[in-house]
């Protein structure tokens, strides 16, 4: 099926090898088509050949159980953006003819759920030195991903759930935005990223020392997002303006000035005490604006308020509390002191609660 939309884009779904190819070719000869999406096709190589021969600048592939050679795509002078979203597919090794070494027109490369051989990503990047954006999600077949000597790269996003102990090495002085998530004990090695402006790290084993070295070597870093990086207990940055943090513990925050934006999501499995609430309040007080704090916990000790002194009162727009207490007496003294400590720590403008009837009753009675 061929469908032209109002922005001169084309979607090709469930295309056959013969009839629809002829129609696609004729349609593209008659109109200017800057973008084409090809989904679940029988002959991806032939579709890509027809597309790039007719001036298409954007290609989006999605399919099942086929192998794709991208030589035809990479050598097209008109192509400025390539996005491959392939599930259970194999990207065939590149074999360039004599005299063809660079594909300078390519600006964006996105690979998701793709099977590759060990040398494929480096070969792709070496022949496309002017790539601005590189996305690499959940691909298999690689123990190492290296991004070296890219002259124009601005954004890199890598997420791995397929290869254990995968090494990612980045040397990119022009890099401004980095997203990295590795759920299988991978290693991130950043050699040179002095122009980094935003950093998003999730599910990764990264120490305080490594994070500090990365921050100190990136004086332009303004925005940071950290999710479930278990070894981080301290964040130290003089230039940071915005921080989003999700984890099981409250890290220490060392900054030269207050953050402009702070968002926190804490999941706590140990019993909360006065020290925990004190650390939460101290952490939040480092920001001039904290739009949302989310906390999830199942246990809390009775809180002694004499231990909760000496920290400025923070202002939180929204407090989301998920209280999962079980087998606790409704009249327990833990309830009132917990509620007081929670509200004392955050001073929320709006409170969202998810809990039992007993907890709700305590909130109402306060």
Phi, psi and omega in degrees: 000133177248135181220121177263132178254182189293339182261021178061036173257158179232134171250132178241113182238137178052043185283140175275172188281333189249292190300310183290332176297318179297315179297319178300314181298314181295317181297318181290334176288334186269333183231164178271116185240100181281339185226142175217135176248131182237114187240131172053061187255160181276319184231081184297325181297317181290321177298316180295324179297314179298320184296307186288336177289344183246026170081015178294136183254350183219129179233133177235114179253137169215126182199178182232135169058050171217161176256143185231128172261127185254017178302315181299322181290312186294334182269004179278124184290334184280342188284125178244348181210126179236126176232120179248119176241094189239126178255129179056042182236166180237129175268116186288148179303147181274136174228103183272141173289167180302137177091351179251110183234329184237146174238078189287350182278341185286129182245330182224132178231122180232121180238124180226129179056048182246139172270128181226161170272173190298328186263354187299308182301317181295322177297316178300313184289326179295324182271355179232070190288347184258020177298135179261325184228133180229121178241131186220094187245123166054042178267153183239158177105002186236133171262348184212136173234120182240128175244098187232143171060032174271123191281334189235003188299130180244328186222131177229132178225118184230127175226134186229127170228011187251322188245121180285141177059036179288136178263129173242118181243128183232125171231097188212090181300335182271356185295133180245331184226125181231127172240128183219128175219125181223112186268003185231047172057047177277175180236132178252124181237103179256113185274316187207112178210057187290345180258014182297129181251327180224143183224127179233110183237133181220146173050043185233148177270095183229128183276165175302317182297318180294315180298320180295319177296321179294316181294316182294333178272001181230079185291347179268000184294120182243329187235131181223138175230125183234125180231116172051051170258098200292336185270000182271118178241352180213136177238122185234113180208130181273338186252356185296136179247329184223136180221130169244128185229132174228126181185189183257345179231161178264114181282160171280139183241117179247111181223156181281331180215166182294145176289150175278336184212132179217132177225131188230139173225111184244132176242114190243126180253343176271167182286130181284147178221184183298322180298321180297314180293324177297315180295323177297313181297320179295320179296314182293327183293353177281000184235143175279341180218121177231093186292332185205135171234128178240129179229140178226124183205162184236350182219150176204135175277167173293135187263131174264113187286348175292342178272357184249069183228158168087014179235137180301149182282118179277163177240121181243135179289308184230130174245117175259118181242124176246101184258119186244035178301141175224150176057040177242137181298139182299327182269013182301139179288349178293328185298303183300316182292325176297314182297318178297317181294322181295313180290325177297322184290326191245330185048057186286148172283329178223139183238124175248126185237137172233113186194197180270170178298324181296318179294317179301319180297320178295318178299316182295319182290339179289000000 
